[in-house]
Amino acid sequence: MDIEPSSTAIEQTLNACGRPLVDPRMAGVDEVDGNGQDGLPAFIQWRAAPRPSFPAPVGGRMPNQGYVVLTCLTKDDGSLSDCQTESEVPRGYNLGRAVERALPRARVALTDEAAASGADLAGRMISFSVNFELR
């Protein structure tokens, strides 16, 4: 897609990707916690990390490493909902789908410091990454 940088271009790009201009998951959420590049946000930890399986080769090829950036809403029990793959590198190998299939078993929790400060876990939008490495 050949477009000039502008707010119209952002809208065109999102539309081309089937994404809304305003993420409906953000209703009632003040901000996204985490930058998607450093694992989980600093005040959240894995109670049960996702354990995705490396996807099958595509076209006879398979990368030996990669990563996926996702956003999810958190629930009181630490489960994740309304998860969406934001990016995956390399693209085209179904790494995002592999992580999404593993998320129903994943659980997060507040760190001890965050819990002691009275932070709530439920209703947060978190951005995090999952790394793949074939050994």
MDAnalysis code that builds the backbone (N, CA, C; Angstrom):
import MDAnalysis as mda
import numpy as np

u = mda.Universe.empty(405, n_residues=135, atom_resindex=np.repeat(np.arange(135), 3), trajectory=True)
u.add_TopologyAttr("name", ["N", "CA", "C"] * 135)
u.add_TopologyAttr("resid", np.arange(1, 136))
u.add_TopologyAttr("resname", ["MET", "ASP", "ILE", "GLU", "PRO", "SER", "SER", "THR", "ALA", "ILE", "GLU", "GLN", "THR", "LEU", "ASN", "ALA", "CYS", "GLY", "ARG", "PRO", "LEU", "VAL", "ASP", "PRO", "ARG", "MET", "ALA", "GLY", "VAL", "ASP", "GLU", "VAL", "ASP", "GLY", "ASN", "GLY", "GLN", "ASP", "GLY", "LEU", "PRO", "ALA", "PHE", "ILE", "GLN", "TRP", "ARG", "ALA", "ALA", "PRO", "ARG", "PRO", "SER", "PHE", "PRO", "ALA", "PRO", "VAL", "GLY", "GLY", "ARG", "MET", "PRO", "ASN", "GLN", "GLY", "TYR", "VAL", "VAL", "LEU", "THR", "CYS", "LEU", "THR", "LYS", "ASP", "ASP", "GLY", "SER", "LEU", "SER", "ASP", "CYS", "GLN", "THR", "GLU", "SER", "GLU", "VAL", "PRO", "ARG", "GLY", "TYR", "ASN", "LEU", "GLY", "ARG", "ALA", "VAL", "GLU", "ARG", "ALA", "LEU", "PRO", "ARG", "ALA", "ARG", "VAL", "ALA", "LEU", "THR", "ASP", "GLU", "ALA", "ALA", "ALA", "SER", "GLY", "ALA", "ASP", "LEU", "ALA", "GLY", "ARG", "MET", "ILE", "SER", "PHE", "SER", "VAL", "ASN", "PHE", "GLU", "LEU", "ARG"])
u.atoms.positions = np.array([
    [0.853, -1.169, 0.000],
    [0.000, 0.000, 0.000],
    [0.897, 1.230, 0.000],
    [0.698, 2.118, -0.940],
    [1.527, 3.308, -1.074],
    [0.730, 4.519, -0.596],
    [1.068, 5.023, 0.603],
    [0.333, 6.154, 1.175],
    [1.293, 7.128, 1.847],
    [0.873, 8.367, 1.946],
    [1.646, 9.407, 2.615],
    [1.382, 9.345, 4.124],
    [2.361, 9.724, 4.960],
    [2.148, 9.735, 6.406],
    [1.117, 10.798, 6.793],
    [0.022, 10.355, 7.406],
    [-1.023, 11.268, 7.872],
    [-2.017, 10.482, 8.703],
    [-2.927, 11.190, 9.373],
    [-3.958, 10.489, 10.134],
    [-4.863, 9.700, 9.198],
    [-5.078, 10.199, 7.988],
    [-5.870, 9.463, 7.000],
    [-5.154, 8.170, 6.617],
    [-3.838, 8.230, 6.482],
    [-3.065, 7.040, 6.150],
    [-3.169, 5.996, 7.255],
    [-3.156, 6.445, 8.497],
    [-3.301, 5.507, 9.612],
    [-4.654, 4.815, 9.520],
    [-5.696, 5.584, 9.276],
    [-7.033, 5.000, 9.156],
    [-7.099, 4.027, 7.977],
    [-6.510, 4.377, 6.839],
    [-6.497, 3.494, 5.680],
    [-5.753, 2.197, 5.982],
    [-4.627, 2.312, 6.668],
    [-3.848, 1.130, 7.015],
    [-4.621, 0.218, 7.954],
    [-5.223, 0.799, 8.986],
    [-6.013, -0.008, 9.915],
    [-7.179, -0.680, 9.206],
    [-7.857, 0.051, 8.348],
    [-8.969, -0.529, 7.594],
    [-8.484, -1.677, 6.713],
    [-7.342, -1.504, 6.047],
    [-6.795, -2.548, 5.187],
    [-6.444, -3.807, 5.980],
    [-6.108, -3.623, 7.257],
    [-5.764, -4.754, 8.127],
    [-6.973, -5.299, 8.878],
    [-8.146, -4.704, 8.618],
    [-9.350, -5.172, 9.305],
    [-9.406, -4.751, 10.762],
    [-8.734, -3.676, 11.111],
    [-8.694, -3.183, 12.490],
    [-9.467, -1.878, 12.592],
    [-10.195, -1.668, 13.696],
    [-10.901, -0.399, 13.878],
    [-9.939, 0.727, 14.244],
    [-10.345, 1.955, 13.966],
    [-9.529, 3.117, 14.312],
    [-9.377, 3.232, 15.826],
    [-10.442, 2.927, 16.552],
    [-10.415, 2.916, 18.018],
    [-10.677, 1.482, 18.472],
    [-9.735, 0.926, 19.220],
    [-9.844, -0.452, 19.689],
    [-10.985, -0.561, 20.695],
    [-12.039, -1.341, 20.397],
    [-13.175, -1.449, 21.326],
    [-12.793, -2.055, 22.670],
    [-11.662, -2.750, 22.730],
    [-11.216, -3.314, 24.014],
    [-10.774, -2.225, 24.977],
    [-10.527, -1.018, 24.464],
    [-10.059, 0.076, 25.313],
    [-11.187, 0.759, 26.084],
    [-12.435, 0.392, 25.825],
    [-13.552, 0.987, 26.569],
    [-13.367, 0.682, 28.060],
    [-13.281, 1.708, 28.869],
    [-13.103, 1.537, 30.309],
    [-11.664, 1.309, 30.739],
    [-10.727, 1.340, 29.800],
    [-9.308, 1.161, 30.113],
    [-8.610, 2.493, 29.878],
    [-7.866, 2.946, 30.871],
    [-7.190, 4.239, 30.750],
    [-5.998, 4.208, 29.797],
    [-5.191, 3.154, 29.881],
    [-3.991, 3.079, 29.070],
    [-3.550, 1.633, 28.943],
    [-2.627, 1.391, 28.042],
    [-2.046, 0.064, 27.873],
    [-0.810, -0.009, 28.755],
    [-0.723, -1.058, 29.550],
    [0.435, -1.268, 30.418],
    [1.465, -2.115, 29.691],
    [2.693, -1.638, 29.649],
    [3.779, -2.364, 29.002],
    [4.013, -1.842, 27.601],
    [5.204, -2.136, 27.096],
    [5.542, -1.657, 25.759],
    [5.578, -2.761, 24.724],
    [5.312, -3.997, 25.135],
    [5.292, -5.103, 24.203],
    [6.653, -5.644, 23.837],
    [7.713, -5.002, 24.294],
    [9.051, -5.435, 23.912],
    [9.838, -6.051, 25.054],
    [9.404, -5.851, 26.266],
    [10.171, -6.314, 27.423],
    [9.429, -7.381, 28.215],
    [8.771, -8.317, 27.539],
    [7.999, -9.307, 28.262],
    [6.771, -8.648, 28.857],
    [6.461, -8.941, 30.099],
    [5.292, -8.364, 30.774],
    [5.605, -6.983, 31.339],
    [4.556, -6.180, 31.595],
    [4.793, -4.910, 32.305],
    [5.478, -5.189, 33.646],
    [6.219, -4.225, 34.165],
    [7.071, -4.417, 35.346],
    [6.325, -4.892, 36.588],
    [5.060, -4.559, 36.750],
    [4.340, -4.895, 37.985],
    [3.488, -6.156, 37.843],
    [3.633, -6.864, 36.726],
    [2.883, -8.101, 36.489],
    [3.878, -9.218, 36.230],
    [3.572, -10.402, 36.738],
    [4.442, -11.555, 36.539],
    [3.617, -12.745, 36.055],
    [4.282, -13.700, 35.440],
    [3.592, -14.917, 35.018],
    [3.376, -15.817, 36.220],
    [2.177, -16.265, 36.413],
    [1.893, -17.356, 37.349],
    [1.988, -18.663, 36.588],
    [1.553, -18.646, 35.330],
    [1.703, -19.768, 34.404],
    [1.915, -19.158, 33.018],
    [3.150, -19.173, 32.557],
    [3.483, -18.565, 31.261],
    [2.904, -19.392, 30.119],
    [2.570, -18.740, 29.015],
    [2.102, -19.514, 27.856],
    [3.235, -20.380, 27.325],
    [2.914, -21.570, 26.912],
    [3.907, -22.504, 26.383],
    [3.492, -22.909, 24.967],
    [3.671, -21.988, 24.008],
    [3.246, -22.310, 22.649],
    [4.152, -23.352, 22.003],
    [3.556, -24.145, 21.135],
    [4.332, -25.077, 20.325],
    [4.806, -24.339, 19.087],
    [6.003, -24.670, 18.646],
    [6.494, -24.058, 17.418],
    [5.580, -24.514, 16.289],
    [5.068, -23.591, 15.472],
    [4.146, -23.990, 14.412],
    [4.822, -24.837, 13.332],
    [3.999, -25.524, 12.566],
    [4.498, -26.353, 11.464],
    [5.151, -25.468, 10.401],
    [6.066, -26.028, 9.642],
    [6.696, -25.260, 8.564],
    [5.658, -24.741, 7.564],
    [5.958, -23.610, 6.972],
    [5.111, -23.011, 5.948],
    [5.916, -23.021, 4.649],
    [5.378, -23.672, 3.656],
    [6.101, -23.750, 2.379],
    [7.437, -24.445, 2.512],
    [7.528, -25.392, 3.436],
    [8.778, -26.117, 3.641],
    [9.839, -25.345, 4.404],
    [9.486, -24.165, 4.899],
    [10.454, -23.334, 5.633],
    [9.949, -23.060, 7.038],
    [10.889, -22.922, 7.961],
    [10.532, -22.602, 9.343],
    [11.660, -21.768, 9.942],
    [11.306, -20.641, 10.585],
    [12.360, -19.840, 11.222],
    [12.890, -20.559, 12.458],
    [14.123, -20.256, 12.844],
    [14.653, -20.863, 14.067],
    [14.474, -19.957, 15.277],
    [13.995, -18.726, 15.041],
    [13.658, -17.841, 16.153],
    [12.663, -16.788, 15.686],
    [12.001, -16.165, 16.644],
    [11.050, -15.114, 16.334],
    [10.401, -14.613, 17.612],
    [9.485, -13.677, 17.458],
    [8.751, -13.176, 18.611],
    [7.386, -12.667, 18.171],
    [6.498, -12.603, 19.154],
    [5.133, -12.133, 18.942],
    [4.837, -11.083, 20.003],
    [4.220, -9.978, 19.603],
    [3.752, -8.958, 20.538],
    [2.235, -9.044, 20.557],
    [1.683, -9.136, 21.759],
    [0.238, -9.255, 21.932],
    [-0.278, -8.213, 22.901],
    [-1.568, -7.947, 22.823],
    [-2.277, -7.189, 23.853],
    [-3.433, -8.048, 24.325],
    [-3.701, -8.000, 25.626],
    [-4.788, -8.767, 26.229],
    [-5.383, -7.958, 27.374],
    [-6.612, -8.273, 27.709],
    [-7.228, -7.755, 28.928],
    [-7.010, -8.774, 30.033],
    [-6.780, -8.291, 31.258],
    [-6.572, -9.188, 32.393],
    [-7.863, -9.334, 33.192],
    [-8.027, -10.510, 33.792],
    [-9.191, -10.797, 34.644],
    [-8.723, -10.982, 36.090],
    [-9.670, -10.925, 37.034],
    [-9.360, -11.091, 38.458],
    [-8.572, -12.362, 38.749],
    [-8.926, -13.469, 38.075],
    [-8.274, -14.746, 38.348],
    [-6.925, -14.899, 37.654],
    [-6.477, -13.846, 36.950],
    [-5.192, -13.884, 36.270],
    [-5.259, -14.390, 34.843],
    [-6.431, -14.811, 34.411],
    [-6.542, -15.250, 33.019],
    [-6.552, -14.038, 32.095],
    [-6.325, -14.300, 30.831],
    [-6.248, -13.249, 29.827],
    [-7.414, -13.399, 28.859],
    [-7.985, -12.278, 28.440],
    [-9.107, -12.332, 27.504],
    [-8.917, -11.312, 26.395],
    [-9.699, -11.468, 25.346],
    [-9.693, -10.532, 24.220],
    [-8.275, -10.260, 23.716],
    [-7.487, -11.319, 23.609],
    [-6.097, -11.168, 23.168],
    [-6.027, -10.974, 21.658],
    [-5.051, -10.188, 21.265],
    [-4.866, -9.883, 19.850],
    [-3.375, -9.807, 19.542],
    [-2.976, -10.479, 18.487],
    [-1.589, -10.374, 18.026],
    [-1.407, -9.019, 17.372],
    [-0.456, -8.247, 17.859],
    [-0.169, -6.921, 17.302],
    [0.921, -6.998, 16.237],
    [1.894, -7.876, 16.454],
    [2.936, -8.076, 15.450],
    [3.607, -9.416, 15.696],
    [4.214, -9.939, 14.639],
    [5.001, -11.159, 14.764],
    [6.163, -11.079, 13.779],
    [7.313, -11.554, 14.247],
    [8.529, -11.524, 13.442],
    [9.169, -12.897, 13.545],
    [9.444, -13.547, 12.421],
    [9.085, -13.145, 11.069],
    [7.605, -13.391, 10.806],
    [7.066, -12.610, 9.882],
    [5.659, -12.743, 9.526],
    [5.450, -13.963, 8.632],
    [4.213, -14.469, 8.669],
    [3.840, -15.528, 7.748],
    [4.086, -16.943, 8.224],
    [4.523, -17.115, 9.469],
    [4.803, -18.452, 9.982],
    [3.853, -18.880, 11.102],
    [2.793, -18.137, 11.318],
    [1.756, -18.486, 12.298],
    [2.238, -18.498, 13.744],
    [3.267, -17.717, 14.051],
    [3.742, -17.642, 15.435],
    [2.673, -17.025, 16.333],
    [1.985, -15.983, 15.846],
    [0.926, -15.346, 16.640],
    [-0.183, -16.319, 16.977],
    [-0.614, -17.102, 15.999],
    [-1.672, -18.098, 16.256],
    [-1.220, -19.131, 17.271],
    [0.051, -19.529, 17.196],
    [0.573, -20.509, 18.153],
    [0.501, -19.972, 19.574],
    [0.857, -18.704, 19.769],
    [0.781, -18.115, 21.113],
    [-0.684, -17.992, 21.541],
    [-1.542, -17.516, 20.661],
    [-2.957, -17.356, 21.010],
    [-3.569, -18.684, 21.454],
    [-3.173, -19.798, 20.816],
    [-3.697, -21.118, 21.224],
    [-3.216, -21.506, 22.620],
    [-2.060, -20.992, 23.041],
    [-1.511, -21.336, 24.361],
    [-2.036, -20.433, 25.475],
    [-2.676, -19.321, 25.153],
    [-3.073, -18.341, 26.175],
    [-4.183, -18.792, 27.121],
    [-5.114, -19.679, 26.733],
    [-6.136, -20.083, 27.708],
    [-5.573, -20.701, 28.989],
    [-4.387, -21.294, 28.923],
    [-3.765, -21.892, 30.115],
    [-2.854, -20.921, 30.860],
    [-2.554, -19.783, 30.258],
    [-1.649, -18.812, 30.873],
    [-2.365, -18.034, 31.974],
    [-1.605, -17.644, 32.995],
    [-2.135, -16.835, 34.095],
    [-1.089, -15.815, 34.503],
    [-1.563, -14.606, 34.855],
    [-0.683, -13.558, 35.361],
    [-1.092, -13.211, 36.783],
    [-0.213, -12.515, 37.478],
    [-0.481, -12.040, 38.835],
    [0.262, -10.729, 39.023],
    [-0.204, -9.938, 39.955],
    [0.524, -8.727, 40.326],
    [1.779, -9.125, 41.083],
    [2.831, -8.339, 40.957],
    [4.006, -8.562, 41.792],
    [3.607, -8.267, 43.235],
    [4.395, -8.719, 44.192],
    [4.097, -8.458, 45.602],
    [4.008, -6.959, 45.881],
    [4.905, -6.187, 45.271],
    [4.911, -4.739, 45.487],
    [3.635, -4.092, 44.951],
    [3.199, -4.508, 43.766],
    [1.984, -3.944, 43.169],
    [0.756, -4.318, 43.992],
    [0.708, -5.559, 44.456],
    [-0.422, -5.993, 45.277],
    [-0.455, -5.227, 46.596],
    [0.724, -5.017, 47.207],
    [0.796, -4.290, 48.476],
    [0.372, -2.834, 48.316],
    [0.565, -2.285, 47.118],
    [0.185, -0.888, 46.896],
    [-1.299, -0.729, 46.579],
    [-2.009, -1.859, 46.508],
    [-3.451, -1.795, 46.261],
    [-3.840, -1.797, 44.797],
    [-2.917, -2.105, 43.908],
    [-3.229, -2.143, 42.471],
    [-4.228, -3.259, 42.181],
    [-5.032, -3.065, 41.175],
    [-5.980, -4.083, 40.733],
    [-5.428, -4.792, 39.510],
    [-5.702, -6.081, 39.407],
    [-5.273, -6.843, 38.245],
    [-6.335, -6.800, 37.144],
    [-7.587, -6.917, 37.523],
    [-8.671, -7.030, 36.542],
    [-8.839, -5.765, 35.717],
    [-9.157, -5.973, 34.434],
    [-9.509, -4.869, 33.565],
    [-8.361, -4.084, 32.994],
    [-7.148, -4.586, 33.117],
    [-5.994, -3.899, 32.548],
    [-5.767, -4.395, 31.124],
    [-5.346, -3.511, 30.251],
    [-4.884, -3.899, 28.924],
    [-3.372, -3.976, 29.015],
    [-2.825, -5.171, 28.786],
    [-1.377, -5.328, 28.862],
    [-0.815, -5.672, 27.486],
    [0.365, -5.193, 27.229],
    [1.093, -5.488, 25.999],
    [2.346, -6.246, 26.409],
    [2.597, -7.369, 25.756],
    [3.737, -8.187, 26.133],
    [4.239, -8.971, 24.928],
    [5.419, -9.532, 25.064],
    [5.997, -10.304, 23.985],
    [6.254, -11.738, 24.435],
    [6.238, -12.630, 23.461],
    [6.598, -14.041, 23.666],
    [7.653, -14.359, 22.621],
    [8.773, -14.897, 23.071],
    [9.893, -15.224, 22.171],
    [9.876, -16.695, 21.787],
    [10.304, -16.959, 20.569],
    [10.455, -18.323, 20.061],
    [11.924, -18.530, 19.731],
    [12.439, -19.711, 20.097],
    [13.795, -20.069, 19.696],
    [13.857, -21.576, 19.567],
    [14.201, -22.031, 18.381],
    [14.328, -23.457, 18.113],
    [15.727, -23.884, 18.511],
    [15.815, -24.857, 19.390],
    [17.136, -25.296, 19.884],
    [17.435, -26.687, 19.399],
])
